[in-house]
Amino acid sequence: MNVGLYVWQRSTAALMVPLVLLHVAVIFYATRKGLTAADILARTRGSLAWASFYSAFVVAVAVHAAIGVRNVLAEWSPLKSRDAGILAGAFGVLLFFLGARAVVAVVLP
């Protein structure tokens, strides 16, 4: 494994831990308070804080997952390392755009 990719994957994992914990805490809070999807969207619309939070989450997940998929493809498939990297990079870009679309849907008015 490339040492640079190892550092990036571990760094994104370290970033995702508090993001996941806060996300799960918010889910528990919302369900315990009986908030509907409309209530939640009313609180997130136009919020720079939520946009920043979920944007960081999306970037971290896209990078982290792409590196993991690259490693799996390089080790377990007949693809050459370069081809595995290209395919995994495309997967990471797809994840990023899907996640960015979700952030926009939740935050923009």
Backbone hydrogen bonds, N-H to C=O, Kabsch-Sander energy under -0.5 kcal/mol:
donor,donor_aa,acceptor,acceptor_aa,energy
6,Y,2,N,-2.2
7,V,3,V,-2.3
8,W,4,G,-2.3
9,Q,5,L,-2.8
10,R,6,Y,-2.4
11,S,7,V,-2.5
12,T,8,W,-2.5
13,A,9,Q,-1.9
14,A,10,R,-2.3
15,L,11,S,-1.9
16,M,12,T,-2.3
17,V,13,A,-1.6
19,L,15,L,-1.1
20,V,16,M,-3.3
21,L,17,V,-2.3
22,L,18,P,-2.5
23,H,19,L,-2.4
24,V,20,V,-2.8
25,A,21,L,-2.3
26,V,22,L,-2.4
27,I,23,H,-2.1
28,F,24,V,-2.6
29,Y,25,A,-2.5
30,A,26,V,-2.8
31,T,27,I,-2.5
32,R,28,F,-2.5
33,K,29,Y,-2.0
34,G,31,T,-0.7
35,L,30,A,-2.5
40,I,36,T,-2.3
41,L,37,A,-2.7
42,A,38,A,-2.0
43,R,39,D,-1.2
43,R,40,I,-0.5
44,T,40,I,-1.6
45,R,41,L,-2.2
46,G,107,V,-4.5
47,S,44,T,-2.0
48,L,46,G,-0.7
51,A,47,S,-2.0
52,S,48,L,-2.5
53,F,49,A,-2.6
54,Y,50,W,-2.7
55,S,51,A,-1.9
56,A,52,S,-2.4
57,F,53,F,-1.9
58,V,54,Y,-2.5
59,V,55,S,-2.4
60,A,56,A,-2.5
61,V,57,F,-2.6
62,A,58,V,-2.6
63,V,59,V,-2.3
64,H,60,A,-2.6
65,A,61,V,-3.0
66,A,62,A,-1.8
67,I,63,V,-2.0
68,G,64,H,-2.1
69,V,65,A,-3.0
70,R,66,A,-2.3
71,N,67,I,-2.3
72,V,68,G,-2.2
73,L,69,V,-2.9
74,A,70,R,-2.7
75,E,71,N,-2.0
76,W,72,V,-2.9
77,S,73,L,-1.7
84,A,80,K,-2.8
85,G,81,S,-2.2
86,I,82,R,-2.1
87,L,83,D,-2.5
88,A,84,A,-2.7
89,G,85,G,-2.4
90,A,86,I,-2.2
91,F,87,L,-2.0
92,G,88,A,-2.5
93,V,89,G,-2.3
94,L,90,A,-2.4
95,L,91,F,-2.6
96,F,92,G,-2.4
97,F,93,V,-2.5
98,L,94,L,-2.5
99,G,95,L,-2.7
100,A,96,F,-3.0
101,R,97,F,-2.1
102,A,98,L,-1.8
103,V,99,G,-2.4
104,V,100,A,-2.6
105,A,101,R,-2.2
106,V,102,A,-1.9
107,V,103,V,-2.3
108,L,104,V,-2.1
